[in-house]
Amino acid sequence: MTKPIPSVSKYMTTTPQTIRGEQTMADAHDMMRLHRLRHLPVLSATGLVGVVSDGDLTRAESFKDVHPERVRVDDVMSPMAYSVTPDAPLDVVVQEMARHKYGSAVVVDHGHVVGIFTAVDACQAFADLLRTRLA
């Protein structure tokens, strides 16, 4: 008998830190450093509009005349955030992240960001599943 595949909600980080698009790259850096994060969902008044990663910030800063204290997050974010619902099957989410090389999936429920599932969370889920299903 096989066990059902868990949903992403079992392994996601709940109540993730978020940032507004009008905030600066410096604000994003500060938040990432303070909370030891690599991904921040970007919100507007209407909801999720993208995700900014430490890689996005680093790439943007490699360009001449980019000043992190003046450049807005929505100018450097990835506008097409991979988003899923809390009940999305873990295998589907992980497969999609691997296929497209996404570093995270933003978990959205009824228009509200309720979690984030990152590659680190995927590693934790893999370890847990190995211990509980293959032991």
Sequence and secondary structure as in RCSB ss.txt:
>XXXX:A:sequence
MTKPIPSVSKYMTTTPQTIRGEQTMADAHDMMRLHRLRHLPVLSATGLVGVVSDGDLTRAESFKDVHPERVRVDD
VMSPMAYSVTPDAPLDVVVQEMARHKYGSAVVVDHGHVVGIFTAVDACQAFADLLRTRLA
>XXXX:A:secstr
      BGGGTSEES   EETTSBHHHHHHHHHHHT SEEEEEETTEEEEEEEHHHHHHHHTSTT  TTTSBGGG
TSBSS  EE TTSBHHHHHHHHHHHT SEEEEEETTEEEEEEEHHHHHHHHHHHHHHH  
